[in-house]
Structure formats: structure tokens, C-alpha cells
Amino acid sequence: MKKNIVSVVAALLLVLMSGCQKNNGTEAVEKSAKPAEISMEPVTLKFMVAYGGFTKEEFQSYFVDQVKKKYPHITIEMVTGKLEDMITANDVPDILMSGLPGIPGLQELKIIEGLNPYIKKYGLDLSKFDPIPIEAIRRFDDKGEMLALPFRMNIPALFYNKDIFDKFGISYPQDGITWDETISLANKLTRNDGNTQYLGLHTGGADRMAMGLSLPYVNKLTSEASLETDGWQSILNLFKSVHTVPGYINDGKIANTYSMFLKEKNVAMTAYWGADIIGDIDKLYKSGQEFNWDMVTIPTFEKGKGVAWQAETHNLIVTNTSKHKEQAFQVLSYIASDEVQSLFNKSGRMTVLKKTEEIKKDYGSELPFLNGKNTNAFFVLQPGMHEHTKFDQKGRSFINGAASDMLLKGIDVNTALRTAQENLNRYIQDQNRK
């Protein structure tokens, strides 16, 4: 009997010891999972817009105001200049802002700090982000590493002037509209009435029309231009069909239909990025102007049904030359936090977080002029994926040049594309020799 009691006590002791060991192990895991702490010593981080539009006012509201509230020891200073000169002078900014198209060029400069170690070290949860911008960024690295963190998205839509539609008795466009349907509407609305010339459509440009198909400018395998294709031919022909209607070209110039949509208000529709249009309409209302408008989904092609323009985000990069990488990442992750992203979303800036029903409902809730507008048009279509190269921006300029030559010089589409192809190949060869 004594032996049995001893055995039971020994067993209980083993269980208790085992439990203590498990608890200690769990506590250790929990402690290691907590985000690491960063020095609170005062520091100044230099910030530069490497690619994309970003005003001083936006810099102040997006970064300076937000970061100062959370981290008063961190000062962010905007700098300007030529990045290559800064590299030569060993004075590279700590943080770079760039749209997706600008990242390949920054990769060439070899100044991007990979963020995976910081994401792991500080426990940043990438699953809270919209998967589209995360996937778009991962595509720049062969191993799928995060080279940047997104802080806002840009999603396009078709904006329209309700007064022009009402004036001519034409039904408003609807979500799911195609480019063919949009151009048909535009032709009905392009007319001269009294002393006013009305135009039907601002397309956003030939390059942006093509974003619905994610057409490549360069073959990534061969590093050669890829402009003489059926896809680009169809885009240029479609672009031409819009602008050859009388009214779009005057005195040898193509009408600035984007400006006319907002200022003269004699263009019926504009297909464009939401951040730009919403920002400009906000300025109209703040100046006391009225505008009877609404929006629907960006026009799509039959081949690209359900897909908007290619994914576009504004992203933050930590440079590998920075002496304050930890603090720089602290800024990046805070700007991408739920707290700050919620503020952005409510003020009409598209969040990079998952588009939950709450996010959709709260979008632009602090902008009175968005009350009653079809802002859900931003969330119906999925952005497409584009394989960016460092030559794309030059390719876009050659495509738009080809479109302009067709309209103003009467050059046929095949010749225009052949010239663009030759020019881009020449540019690629010149860059590769450097």
C-alpha cells in the first residue's frame, strides 16, 4: 500500500513539473512574439517622393501630422532633388515614396532594403491588407520578399456629369459598362448646342485604356519592346474612334477633356483614377462650386470583364543606406495601421486594408459631397496585375505619342506602332549600354 501511495505521489509530481515546463515554454513564446522595442531617442528621417505625384499638403497630413501624434521623437523631413546625385553624395533619404511603376528603376539603383526581417521582428500582420497590393509588391522580387509597404490605393471609375445627360435626355451609365457601350454613349453626347461644344468622353489616355487588359510594353524574357501586337492595335483604334468625332481636335490640338470635365463642365464622362477626381471635386466644393455628378465602374473589355485597371498603390520604401532603418519601418507600419488607414478611408483616400463592408460604408464619410454617390463602384471590380519593367514608363510615352500621331498627323495604326516599337527598342539598347 505504501508503495502504491509513493507511486501516485511521484506521478503527480511528474505531472505538475511537466505542466510548469509547458507554462514556462508558452510564456517564453508569448514574450518572443511581442513586437520588439525601438529606441525612443529623437531622430530625423528624410523622406523623398521618388516616383508619383504627392503634394506638400499631402505629405503634411499623411505623415507629419500622423507620426508626430504617435511618435513625437520622430521628425520627418521632405527632401527633393535627383536621387542619383544623392547616392553619389552619400546622402540618400531614409524613406522613399513610389508608385508601383517606379519600383523597377529603384531596384536598379540597389538602394531598397528588404522588409521581411522587420515584418517578422515587429510582428506586422500582412493578412490585414488587401491581398492585391501585397501581391503586386511581392512580384518585384524573385523570392516574393516585401520591398515596400503600401499606404494608399488608387482605383479608377467612370465619372459623369448628370446635367449633360439630363440636357440631352440620355440615360445615365450603369455599373458593369463596357468600353463599347461607353463610346456609344459618348458619341450621342458629343454635339454642339447653341454656343457650347459638348464632348462625350475623357478616356484617360491610350495607355490607361490598355490597363484593363494589362498589356505589356516589354517582353520580360527577351527585354525587347512588345508594342506591335494585336492588343495595342485594338487599343489605338478604339482611342482613335473616340477622338475623330468632330469637336475633339481644334487648331491642331487635342482637347484637354480632363480639365473641361471639371472646369467648363462640358464633357459628359471621364474615365480616371478615383484619387485624382475625388481630390479635384473636393476642391470645387471647397471653392463654392456646385457639380451634379455621379460615378459607375470603370469601363471594361469583354476579354477583361470583371477587371479594372491594373493595380496601383503608393508605397513606402526603406533605403538600405539609412542609419535609422528601425525607426523608418516604425513609420511605415504605423501609416499602414488600422488607426491611420481608417482616417484615410473616411477622408476619401483609398485604404490598403481589406475592403470589408465596414470599410466600404465608411469610405469618404467625412466628405459631404460624397453623400448619396455610388462610391461602391470603386469596390465592384478587381484591379488587374501588371508585370512592371524599368522601361514601361518610356513605353507609355511612345504609345501615347503613337496615339497622338494617328490623330494629328494622320499616320495609320501599323506605322504608328512600328515607330513606337523601334523607338522603345532603341531606348532599351541605349540604357543597357550604360
N, C-alpha and C positions, 0 to 999 in steps of 0.2 A: 504493500500500500504506500509506504514511504517512497519507494522507487517511482511509483506512478505519479505522486504529488510532485516530486522533483522534476520528472519529465514534463509535466504540464507547465510548471513554472518556467522551465528552460525554454519551452516552446513559446510561451507568452513573451518572454524577454526577447526572443528572436524576432517575433512579430513586431514588437514595439521598436526595436532597433532598426528593423527594416523600414518601418513607417517613418522614423526620424530621418533615415537616409534619403528616402523618397522626397520628404518635405524639403530637406536641405537642398536637394538637387533641383527641385521645382523652383525654390526661391532664387537659386543661382541663375536659372534660365530666365526667370522673370526680370531679374536685375539686369542681365546682359541684354534683354530685349528692349529695355528703356532707351530712348534716344540719348546719344552722347551729348555732353555739355560742351558749349563753345565759350571761348574767352569773352568776357564782358568788357575788355579794355576798349577805349574809344578807337575807332578805326574809320578811315575814309575809303570808300570804294568808288573807283572810276567806272562810269557807265557810258557806253557808246552805241549809237544806232549804226550797225554795220550794213544792214540791208532792210529797206522798207520805210514807210512813212510813219513818223512818230513825232508829234509836236512837243514843244517845251511844256505846254499846258498839260498834255497827257502824261509826260514824264513826272510832272509835279504831282498830279492826282493819283497816278498808278503806283509810283514808287516812293517819292519823297514823303508825301503825307502819310501813306500807309506804314512804311517802315519805321518812321520816326515815332509813331504811336506804340509800336510793338517793341522796337529796339532803339531806344534813344541814344545808345552808344555808337550806332552805325550811321554815318553820313554818306549819302550817295551824291556824287558829283557828275554831272553830264559833261562829256568832253567831245570835241569834234575834230575832224582832220582826216588825213589819209592813213589808213591802218598800216600800210606797208612802211610808211615813214616812221610810225610809232614803233614798229617792230625793229627797224634799223636803230632807232634811238633808245631801244630797250625801255620803252615807256608805254607798254601795252595796257589798255584798260582791264579792269578785273572782270567786268561783266559786259557781254555783247548782246545786243538785241538783233534778231534776224528773222525774216520770214523764211519759210521752207526753201524757196528758190535760191536764197543766198548761202545756204549751208555748204554746198559743194565747194564754193570758192573759198570759204573759211577753212575747210578741210585741207585745201591745197596749201594754205599758209602754215598748217601744222601747229595751230595755237589753241585747239579745242581740248579741254580737259574732260575725259570720260567721267560720267556721273554715277555709274553703277556702285562704286565703293561708298560714295556719300549717301546714296539712296538706302543702301543696306545699313550703313553705320548709324544713320539718324532716323531709321525706321519710317521712311516715306512710303506710304501705301499707294502704289500706282493703280490699283484696281478701282480707285475712286474717280479716276479720269475717264473721260470719253475715250473709248478704245481707238477711234480714228486718228486723233493727233499723236497718240502714243505709237501706234503702228507706223504712221508716216515718219516719225523721227527715227524709230528703230531701223528703218530701211536704209538709212545713210551709212550704217555700219555693218560690215560683213558678219559680225557676231551678234548683231542686234542690240548693241550697247546703246544706252541713252546718252546722246551727246548734248542734249539740251532739255529744258523743261518748258512746255508751252504755258502761256499765261492768258491768251485770248484766241478765240477762233474768229474766222471771217466766213460767213455763209451768205451766198447770193440769193436774190429773189427778183421777181419781176414786179416793179413798182409802176403804178398807173395813176393818171390824172382823171378822176371821176367826172370832172366838169367837161372835159373834151368828149368823153364817151357819151355823156348826157346830151351835149350840144348836138351831136350827130345821130342820136338815137341808136347807138351801138351797145350791145350787151357787154358787161364787164368780163374780163378774162376769169378763168376758174383755175383752182389748183389742179395740177396734172397737165397743164397746157404744153403742147409741143412747139418746136420752132416753126414748123409749117403752119400751125394754127396761129401762132403769134404774128408771123409775117403776113398772113392773110388779113388779120385784124389791122395790122399796120398800114397795109395798102388802102383799106377802106377809110382810114383816119388821116391819110396824107392828102390834104386838099387845101385849096386857097379859098378862104371865106372872107369876103369883104377886103380889108387891107391886111389880113393876117394869114400867113402861111403856116399851116399846121403840118407837123410831121408825125409819123406813126410810132417810130421806134429808135431808141438808142440801144445798139446791140452790145455795147461794152467793148467792141473791137473784135477783129477776126480771131486774135489769139485767145480771147476769153470765150468766144463761142465754141472754140475747139476743146475747152476744158471739160465739156460734158462728155467728150469721148476720150479724154486723157491721151491725146495724140502725142507721140514723141517727136522731139526736134532732132534728137541724135540717137543713133543706134549704139547702145551702151557696149555691145560686144565688139563692134568694129571702130567705134569712135568716129564715125562718119555721119554727115548730115542725113536726115531722113525726112525730107520735105517734099520730094517728088513722089507723092503717094496718092492713092485714091481718096484717102481720108482728108488730106489737106486740100485736094482739088474740090471735094464736095463742100468744104467749109468756105473756101474763097468764092465759089459760085453762089452759095447761099448769101454770103455777105454782099456780093455784087447785086443780087436780086433785090435786096433791101434798098440800096443806095442809088440805083439807077432810076428809081421813080422820081419824077420832077420835084424839085424842092430841096433835095439833099445836097446838091452841088451848085454853088453860086460863085461866079468870078474865079473859077479855077480852084476853089477851096471846098473841102467837105465841111458841112455844117457841124458846129460843136453842139451836138444834140444833148450831151450830158448837162452842160450849163443851161441850155434852153429849157430842159425839163424842169429845172429848179428855179431859174430866174424869170425868163419870159413866160414860162408855163404854157408853151405852145407845142410841146412834144408829149404825145399821149402815154408812152411807156418807156421805161428804161430797165434793162437787164444789167444788174450791177451788184457789187458787194454790199451787203447789208450795213457793215460798219460805216462805210463812206456815206451812203444815202441817209441812214438814220442820223448820223452826226450832222450832215448838212441841213436836213429838215429841222433838226433841233435848233440850229442857228436861225432858220427862217422864223420859227415860232418865237424865239427869244427877241427877234428884231421887230416883232409885232405883226408879221405877215401871216395870212391865212393860206392854207393849202388843202384842197379837198382831194385826198389821195387814199390809196389802199395798196395792198400787195397780195401776190399769189406766188406759188412756187416758180423757180427759175425754169424757163423752157428747156425741154429735153428732146433728145433724138430718139427715134424708135429703137435704135441699137443701144442707146444708153438709158433706156427707160428706168425710172426709179433712182437715177444717179444725178446729183447736182454737179456743179463744177468741182474740179479737183480740190482735195483738202488744202486749206490754207490756214496756218496758225502763225501767231507771233510768238517767238521763242526766246528764252534766255540761256546764254552760254557762259560758262566759267572758263576763263583762259588759263592755260597751263603755266603761264608766266606769273600769275597772280601770287602775291605774298600772303593773301588773305582768302584762300580758297574755301575754308570752312565757313567764314562769315558770308562770303559770296553765295555759297549754297544755302545758307540760312535765309538769305533774302529771296532766293529763287523759290524755295519750298514754302515760305510764308506767302508770297504773292499767289502761289497756287493753292493756298489753304482754303478750306470751306468758308472761313470767315471773310476773307478778301474777295474770293470769287463770287460770293453771294452779293456783296456790294456792287461788284462789276455788273453782274447779271441784272440786278434791279435798275441799274442806271443805263441799260440798253447796250452794254458791251457783252458780247457772247462769251459765256464761260467755257472753260476747257473741261469742266467736270461732266459726269454722266448726265444726260438730258432726261432727268426724272420728270414726272408730272408736276412736281412742285417747282422745279427749275423752269419749266415751260410756262407755268402760271405766273411766276414771279418776274419773268423776263420783261424788262422795261417798265416795271410797275411804278417807278418813280418819275416816269416821263408822261405827263398828262396827255400829250398829243398822240400817244400810242394806245390810249384807251379806246377800245372798240375796233382796233385794227386787227387784221388777220396775221398776227405775228406767228401763228402756228405754221405758216408757210416756211419758216426757217427750219422747222423740225420734221417735215414730211419726207424729204429726200435725204439719202446718204451721200456725203462727199465721196468723190472718186479718189483713186490712188494714182499718183503720177511718179514715174521714175525720173527724178531730177538729175541733171548733169550740170557741170560748171559752164557749159556752152548754151544752156537753154535761153538765158536772157538775150543773148545775141541772136539766137534763133527766132525768138519772139519779135525782135525788131525787124528782122528780114521778112518774116511773114506779114507783119503789118505794112512793111514797105511794099511788098508784092501786092497786097490788097489795095493800097493807095495808087500804085502804078496802073492797076487794072481800071480804076475809076477815073483817074485824072489824065492818064496817058493813052488809054485805050488798048493796053497790052493784054493779050489773051492769057488765060489762066495757065496754060502749059509753059509759055515763055516766062511768065512771072515766077512760077515755081522753080523752073530750071535755073533762072538767075539767082533766086534766093538760095537754092541748093549749092550752087557754085560759090557764092559769097560766104556761106557758112563753112563750107569745106576749107576755103582759103583761110578763113579766120582760125579754124581749128588747127590747121597746119602751122600758121604763124605762132599761135600760142604754144604749140608743142615744141617749137624750136627754141623757145626762151629757156 
